[in-house]
Protein backbone atom coordinates (compact mmCIF):
# COMPACT_ATOMS: atom_id res chain seq x y z
CA UNK A 1 0.00 0.00 0.00
CA UNK A 2 1.19 3.53 -0.72
CA UNK A 3 -0.02 7.08 -0.20
CA UNK A 4 1.04 8.01 -3.72
CA UNK A 5 3.14 10.85 -2.35
CA UNK A 6 6.22 9.67 -4.26
CA UNK A 7 4.37 10.05 -7.56
CA UNK A 8 2.97 13.44 -6.56
CA UNK A 9 6.35 14.80 -5.44
CA UNK A 10 7.82 13.60 -8.74
CA UNK A 11 5.02 15.37 -10.64
CA UNK A 12 5.72 18.59 -8.73
CA UNK A 13 9.41 18.48 -9.64
CA UNK A 14 8.70 17.51 -13.26
CA UNK A 15 6.29 20.44 -13.56
CA UNK A 16 8.81 22.79 -11.96
CA UNK A 17 11.45 21.62 -14.42
CA UNK A 18 9.03 21.93 -17.34
CA UNK A 19 7.76 25.43 -16.53
CA UNK A 20 11.36 26.66 -16.09
CA UNK A 21 12.29 25.15 -19.47
CA UNK A 22 9.19 26.55 -21.20
CA UNK A 23 10.03 30.03 -19.96
CA UNK A 24 13.76 29.76 -20.70
CA UNK A 25 14.70 30.16 -17.04
CA UNK A 26 17.72 28.60 -15.32
CA UNK A 27 16.97 27.17 -11.88
CA UNK A 28 20.41 28.34 -10.72
CA UNK A 29 19.18 31.94 -11.02
CA UNK A 30 15.87 31.33 -9.26
CA UNK A 31 14.81 32.35 -5.79
CA UNK A 32 12.31 29.56 -5.07
CA UNK A 33 9.79 29.71 -2.23
CA UNK A 34 8.32 26.39 -1.09
CA UNK A 35 4.99 27.15 0.59
CA UNK A 36 3.89 24.13 2.58
CA UNK A 37 6.47 21.66 3.86
CA UNK A 38 4.43 18.62 4.79
CA UNK A 39 5.11 15.29 3.14
CA UNK A 40 4.51 16.60 -0.41
CA UNK A 41 6.29 19.96 -0.11
CA UNK A 42 9.29 18.61 1.81
CA UNK A 43 9.52 15.58 -0.47
CA UNK A 44 9.36 17.73 -3.60
CA UNK A 45 12.02 20.07 -2.24
CA UNK A 46 14.35 17.19 -1.32
CA UNK A 47 13.87 15.65 -4.77
CA UNK A 48 14.36 18.97 -6.58
CA UNK A 49 17.61 19.56 -4.68
CA UNK A 50 18.80 16.08 -5.70
CA UNK A 51 17.94 16.16 -9.39
CA UNK A 52 18.05 19.83 -10.43
CA UNK A 53 20.93 22.29 -10.25
CA UNK A 54 21.11 24.30 -7.01
CA UNK A 55 18.78 27.35 -7.03
CA UNK A 56 20.22 30.73 -6.07
CA UNK A 57 18.10 30.60 -2.91
CA UNK A 58 15.38 28.44 -1.37
CA UNK A 59 12.84 29.99 0.98
CA UNK A 60 11.08 27.61 3.37
CA UNK A 61 7.57 28.70 4.34
CA UNK A 62 5.09 26.76 6.45
CA UNK A 63 2.62 27.15 9.30
CA UNK A 64 4.36 24.42 11.32
CA UNK A 65 5.97 25.04 14.66
CA UNK A 66 9.28 26.89 14.43
CA UNK A 67 11.46 24.08 15.87
CA UNK A 68 10.27 21.62 13.18
CA UNK A 69 10.83 24.15 10.39
CA UNK A 70 14.30 25.00 11.74
CA UNK A 71 15.15 21.29 12.00
CA UNK A 72 14.21 20.78 8.34
CA UNK A 73 16.30 23.82 7.36
CA UNK A 74 19.25 22.46 9.35
CA UNK A 75 18.93 19.10 7.57
CA UNK A 76 19.11 20.85 4.18
CA UNK A 77 21.98 23.12 5.26
CA UNK A 78 23.90 20.07 6.51
CA UNK A 79 23.63 18.75 2.94
CA UNK A 80 25.15 22.00 1.64
CA UNK A 81 21.99 23.76 0.44
CA UNK A 82 21.30 27.48 0.83
CA UNK A 83 17.93 27.83 2.54
CA UNK A 84 16.25 30.50 4.62
CA UNK A 85 13.28 30.06 6.95
CA UNK A 86 10.19 32.26 6.55
CA UNK A 87 7.46 31.14 8.98
CA UNK A 88 3.90 31.83 7.88
CA UNK A 89 1.17 33.27 10.02
CA UNK A 90 -2.39 31.97 9.95
CA UNK A 91 -4.04 32.97 6.71
CA UNK A 92 -1.08 34.37 4.76
CA UNK A 93 2.53 33.90 3.77
CA UNK A 94 5.20 36.35 4.94
CA UNK A 95 6.05 39.29 2.67
CA UNK A 96 9.47 37.77 1.91
CA UNK A 97 7.76 35.06 -0.18
CA UNK A 98 6.71 37.75 -2.67
CA UNK A 99 10.38 38.40 -3.46
CA UNK A 100 10.62 34.88 -4.91
CA UNK A 101 10.95 34.39 -8.65
CA UNK A 102 9.25 30.96 -8.40
CA UNK A 103 6.72 29.67 -5.87
CA UNK A 104 5.99 25.98 -5.29
CA UNK A 105 2.75 25.51 -3.35
CA UNK A 106 2.06 22.32 -1.40
CA UNK A 107 -0.10 23.50 1.47
CA UNK A 108 -3.54 22.54 2.70
CA UNK A 109 -4.46 26.15 3.48
CA UNK A 110 -6.39 27.94 0.76
CA UNK A 111 -5.70 31.42 -0.60
CA UNK A 112 -2.57 32.12 1.47
CA UNK A 113 -0.74 33.49 -1.59
CA UNK A 114 -1.93 36.85 -2.96
CA UNK A 115 -1.18 36.67 -6.70
CA UNK A 116 -1.44 40.46 -6.98
CA UNK A 117 1.71 40.71 -4.85
CA UNK A 118 3.80 38.30 -6.95
CA UNK A 119 6.76 39.75 -8.80
CA UNK A 120 6.28 40.25 -12.54
CA UNK A 121 7.26 37.03 -14.27
CA UNK A 122 6.92 34.91 -11.12
CA UNK A 123 6.35 31.23 -11.85
CA UNK A 124 3.82 29.31 -9.73
CA UNK A 125 3.77 25.51 -9.51
CA UNK A 126 0.99 24.41 -7.19
CA UNK A 127 -0.14 21.12 -5.70
CA UNK A 128 -2.10 22.67 -2.84
CA UNK A 129 -5.67 21.72 -2.02
CA UNK A 130 -7.50 23.88 -1.65
CA UNK A 131 -5.43 26.03 -4.02
CA UNK A 132 -3.01 28.32 -2.19
CA UNK A 133 -4.02 31.17 -4.52
CA UNK A 134 -7.06 32.49 -6.35
CA UNK A 135 -7.00 30.74 -9.76
CA UNK A 136 -9.16 33.39 -11.44
CA UNK A 137 -6.85 36.16 -10.21
CA UNK A 138 -3.85 34.24 -11.54
CA UNK A 139 -5.43 33.93 -14.97
CA UNK A 140 -6.21 37.66 -14.94
CA UNK A 141 -2.69 38.53 -13.80
CA UNK A 142 0.09 39.18 -16.30
CA UNK A 143 2.77 37.89 -16.62
CA UNK A 144 2.43 35.21 -13.93
CA UNK A 145 2.83 31.60 -15.02
CA UNK A 146 1.21 28.81 -13.05
CA UNK A 147 0.95 25.07 -13.40
CA UNK A 148 -1.16 22.58 -11.49
CA UNK A 149 1.65 20.40 -10.21
CA UNK A 150 -0.03 17.17 -9.17
CA UNK A 151 -1.40 16.60 -12.67
CA UNK A 152 1.43 16.19 -15.15
CA UNK A 153 0.56 17.75 -18.48
CA UNK A 154 -2.65 19.49 -17.38
CA UNK A 155 -2.68 23.23 -17.81
CA UNK A 156 -5.51 24.15 -15.47
CA UNK A 157 -3.53 26.93 -13.81
CA UNK A 158 -1.32 28.06 -16.65
CA UNK A 159 -1.31 31.67 -17.79
CA UNK A 160 1.07 33.57 -20.07
CA UNK A 161 1.54 37.19 -21.00
CA UNK A 162 -0.78 38.31 -23.73
C-alpha positions as CSV (number, residue, x, y, z in Angstrom):
1,X,0.0,0.0,0.0
2,X,1.2,3.5,-0.7
3,X,0.0,7.1,-0.2
4,X,1.0,8.0,-3.7
5,X,3.1,10.9,-2.4
6,X,6.2,9.7,-4.3
7,X,4.4,10.0,-7.6
8,X,3.0,13.4,-6.6
9,X,6.4,14.8,-5.4
10,X,7.8,13.6,-8.7
11,X,5.0,15.4,-10.6
12,X,5.7,18.6,-8.7
13,X,9.4,18.5,-9.6
14,X,8.7,17.5,-13.3
15,X,6.3,20.4,-13.6
16,X,8.8,22.8,-12.0
17,X,11.4,21.6,-14.4
18,X,9.0,21.9,-17.3
19,X,7.8,25.4,-16.5
20,X,11.4,26.7,-16.1
21,X,12.3,25.2,-19.5
22,X,9.2,26.6,-21.2
23,X,10.0,30.0,-20.0
24,X,13.8,29.8,-20.7
25,X,14.7,30.2,-17.0
26,X,17.7,28.6,-15.3
27,X,17.0,27.2,-11.9
28,X,20.4,28.3,-10.7
29,X,19.2,31.9,-11.0
30,X,15.9,31.3,-9.3
31,X,14.8,32.4,-5.8
32,X,12.3,29.6,-5.1
33,X,9.8,29.7,-2.2
34,X,8.3,26.4,-1.1
35,X,5.0,27.2,0.6
36,X,3.9,24.1,2.6
37,X,6.5,21.7,3.9
38,X,4.4,18.6,4.8
39,X,5.1,15.3,3.1
40,X,4.5,16.6,-0.4
41,X,6.3,20.0,-0.1
42,X,9.3,18.6,1.8
43,X,9.5,15.6,-0.5
44,X,9.4,17.7,-3.6
45,X,12.0,20.1,-2.2
46,X,14.3,17.2,-1.3
47,X,13.9,15.6,-4.8
48,X,14.4,19.0,-6.6
49,X,17.6,19.6,-4.7
50,X,18.8,16.1,-5.7
51,X,17.9,16.2,-9.4
52,X,18.1,19.8,-10.4
53,X,20.9,22.3,-10.2
54,X,21.1,24.3,-7.0
55,X,18.8,27.3,-7.0
56,X,20.2,30.7,-6.1
57,X,18.1,30.6,-2.9
58,X,15.4,28.4,-1.4
59,X,12.8,30.0,1.0
60,X,11.1,27.6,3.4
61,X,7.6,28.7,4.3
62,X,5.1,26.8,6.5
63,X,2.6,27.2,9.3
64,X,4.4,24.4,11.3
65,X,6.0,25.0,14.7
66,X,9.3,26.9,14.4
67,X,11.5,24.1,15.9
68,X,10.3,21.6,13.2
69,X,10.8,24.1,10.4
70,X,14.3,25.0,11.7
71,X,15.2,21.3,12.0
72,X,14.2,20.8,8.3
73,X,16.3,23.8,7.4
74,X,19.3,22.5,9.4
75,X,18.9,19.1,7.6
76,X,19.1,20.9,4.2
77,X,22.0,23.1,5.3
78,X,23.9,20.1,6.5
79,X,23.6,18.8,2.9
80,X,25.1,22.0,1.6
81,X,22.0,23.8,0.4
82,X,21.3,27.5,0.8
83,X,17.9,27.8,2.5
84,X,16.2,30.5,4.6
85,X,13.3,30.1,6.9
86,X,10.2,32.3,6.6
87,X,7.5,31.1,9.0
88,X,3.9,31.8,7.9
89,X,1.2,33.3,10.0
90,X,-2.4,32.0,9.9
91,X,-4.0,33.0,6.7
92,X,-1.1,34.4,4.8
93,X,2.5,33.9,3.8
94,X,5.2,36.3,4.9
95,X,6.0,39.3,2.7
96,X,9.5,37.8,1.9
97,X,7.8,35.1,-0.2
98,X,6.7,37.8,-2.7
99,X,10.4,38.4,-3.5
100,X,10.6,34.9,-4.9
101,X,10.9,34.4,-8.7
102,X,9.3,31.0,-8.4
103,X,6.7,29.7,-5.9
104,X,6.0,26.0,-5.3
105,X,2.8,25.5,-3.4
106,X,2.1,22.3,-1.4
107,X,-0.1,23.5,1.5
108,X,-3.5,22.5,2.7
109,X,-4.5,26.1,3.5
110,X,-6.4,27.9,0.8
111,X,-5.7,31.4,-0.6
112,X,-2.6,32.1,1.5
113,X,-0.7,33.5,-1.6
114,X,-1.9,36.8,-3.0
115,X,-1.2,36.7,-6.7
116,X,-1.4,40.5,-7.0
117,X,1.7,40.7,-4.8
118,X,3.8,38.3,-6.9
119,X,6.8,39.7,-8.8
120,X,6.3,40.3,-12.5
121,X,7.3,37.0,-14.3
122,X,6.9,34.9,-11.1
123,X,6.3,31.2,-11.8
124,X,3.8,29.3,-9.7
125,X,3.8,25.5,-9.5
126,X,1.0,24.4,-7.2
127,X,-0.1,21.1,-5.7
128,X,-2.1,22.7,-2.8
129,X,-5.7,21.7,-2.0
130,X,-7.5,23.9,-1.7
131,X,-5.4,26.0,-4.0
132,X,-3.0,28.3,-2.2
133,X,-4.0,31.2,-4.5
134,X,-7.1,32.5,-6.4
135,X,-7.0,30.7,-9.8
136,X,-9.2,33.4,-11.4
137,X,-6.8,36.2,-10.2
138,X,-3.8,34.2,-11.5
139,X,-5.4,33.9,-15.0
140,X,-6.2,37.7,-14.9
141,X,-2.7,38.5,-13.8
142,X,0.1,39.2,-16.3
143,X,2.8,37.9,-16.6
144,X,2.4,35.2,-13.9
145,X,2.8,31.6,-15.0
146,X,1.2,28.8,-13.0
147,X,0.9,25.1,-13.4
148,X,-1.2,22.6,-11.5
149,X,1.7,20.4,-10.2
150,X,0.0,17.2,-9.2
151,X,-1.4,16.6,-12.7
152,X,1.4,16.2,-15.2
153,X,0.6,17.8,-18.5
154,X,-2.6,19.5,-17.4
155,X,-2.7,23.2,-17.8
156,X,-5.5,24.2,-15.5
157,X,-3.5,26.9,-13.8
158,X,-1.3,28.1,-16.6
159,X,-1.3,31.7,-17.8
160,X,1.1,33.6,-20.1
161,X,1.5,37.2,-21.0
162,X,-0.8,38.3,-23.7
